[in-house]
């Protein structure tokens, strides 16, 4: 995040010094600031500070939306901000609002994936094409994560109503969704799902 922040400051200075390229440099400065916010969001998420993660992803989305070159990335990070909102509702034991947010996130992730798949055909730079490929894969994985999280929230609702068999079934459904993630995605995505498989299986048997 600090490195992206320094790059942002450097491009801002360049925009002032070289006026003929100011628009070009301002676009790059916004891009760097957006990635600084993404890294801050990831840090907040790892510390379970979901409101901060949500705000940082929203900031990244807004900055990319202003960019002429990278505005197609904006919706992806907006979707990630909604995921953080869903996690915050879950932590506050508001399962109904959490489910609604996860459903909204899935909708935005699917729309973003279409945008990314359309844009990748126009990209010539190898590093940018690789970035978009990774975001497409991450969007697919986050959709699977969201479906599993919806099942968990539904399980919690059933449990509170004393419907333990239905709760057990939902935890089992979540465990299977996490197992699919383990089978279909690379290590940087799998590590988050692995403990959740065992946790959901344990909850399934408890209920």
N, C-alpha and C positions, 0 to 999 in steps of 0.2 A: 504493500500500500504506500509506504514511504517513497519507494523508487518511482512508482507511477505518479505520485504527487510532485516529485522533483521534475519528472519529464513534463508534466502539465505546466509547471512554472517556466521551464525552459522554452516551451512552445509559445507561451504567452509573451515572453520577452522577444522572441523571434518575430512574432506577429507585429509588434510595435516597431521593431528595428527595420524590418524589410516589408514595407507597406504593399509592395506589388504581390507578395505571397501571403498577406495577412489572413485572407479567407481560408487558405490552405492550412496555415499554422493554427488558426483558431479551431478548425475542425479536429486537428490532431490533439490540441490541448483538451478539448471536451472529451475526446476518446480516452485520453490518459486519466483524466479526472474520473470518468465513469468506471474504469478498471480499478482505480484506487478505492472507489466506493464498493465495488464487487468484493475486493479482498477484505475490506472492513466488514462487509456483510457476512462473509464466510467465517471470520474470526468471531463475530457476535453469535453466529449460529452454533459454533463449537462450544461457546460459553453459555449456551441456552438462553441468550438474551435475544429472544425472537422479535420484540418490538424494534430494537436497534437494527437487527438484520433486515427487517421489513423496510425500515426507512432508508437504509443504504441501498437496497435493491431498487426501491422507487426512485432514489436520486440517480442511480446509474441509468435506469430506464429513461428518465426525463432528459438527461444529458445526451444519451444516444439518439433520442427522438429529435433533438435539435441538429444532429449531424446530417450533412448531405450524403456522406459516404457510408455511414454505419447505422442509419436510422432503422434498417431492417432488423437490428438486434434488440431494439427497444422493447418489443412485446415479450421477448423471452425473459428478460429480467423483471418485467412487470409481473409475469406469471410466478416467478420465483418469490417475489414480494408477497403474493397472495398465499403461497405455501407457508411462509413464515407467519403470516397472520393466522392461518389454520393451526399451526403448532402452538401459537400463543393461546388461542381459544381452548385447545385441548388441555394445555397446562393449567388453565383456569377452570377445568372441569365443565366447560360449556360444549358438550359434544355436538349438539344440534348445529350451533354456529360453526364449529370446526368442520363438520361434514359439508355444510354449505360452502365454506371457503375452499375445501379440497376439491369440491365439484367445480367451482369457478376456476380454480387453478388448472384443472384438467382441460377445461374448455380453452383457456388461453394458451396452454402448452400445445394443444393440437393445432390451434390457429398459427402459433409461432412456428411450429415445425413445418407447416405448409410454406410459410414465408421463407424460412431458411432453405428448404429444398428448392424453392424457385430461384433464390438468389445465388445458390452455390454454382449454378450453371454459368453465371456471368463472371465469376471470380477467377482471375488468372494467377494471383499470387499464391504460392504453395502454403505459406504459413497461415494466411487468412482462410484458405480452403480447409486446412486442417482444423482450425479453430471452429469453423461452422460445422464440420463433420462431428467434432466433439460435442458441440451444443445440441445437435440433432440427437445424438446418442443419449446425452444427459436428459433431454426432454422426454425421450421414450422411457428412460429409467424412472424419472420423476413422476411420470404418469402412473407407472406400475406401483411406485411407492405410495402415491396418493390413493390409489384403489385399495391398497393394503391398509392404509391409515383410516380410510372410511370404514372398512370392515371392523377395525379395532374400536372405533368410536361407536359403531352400531352394537358391538359386543358389550361395551360399557353401559349403553342405554338399556339393553336387555337385562344385564346383571342387576342394575338398580331397580328394575321392575320385578326382580325375582324369577325371571325366565332364563334359568341357568343352562338348559339344553340349547336354546337358541343362541345364547351368549357363547357357549362352547363351540357351536358350529361356525360362528363368525370369527372366532380366534383361529379355528382350523383353516378357514378360508384365507385369512391374512397370512398364516404360516406358508400356505401353498404359493401365494403370490410372491412372498419373499424368496422362496426356493427357486421360483422362475427367474428372479433377478440374479441369484447366485449362478444359475445355469447359463444365462445369456449375456452377461455383461462383464467387462474387464475388472481387475482388482480394485482400481480406485473408486468404483461404484459398489462392488460387492461387499467391501469391508463394513459398510454401514448396515447392510441387510443381514449379514451372518448372525450376529447375536439376537436379532429380532425373530429369526426363525425359531430358535430355541425358547425364547421368551413367550412367543405366541403359542407354541406347542405346550409349554408348561401351564399357561393360563387355560388353554383348551382342556387339559386333563383336570385342573383344579375345579373348573366349573362343572 
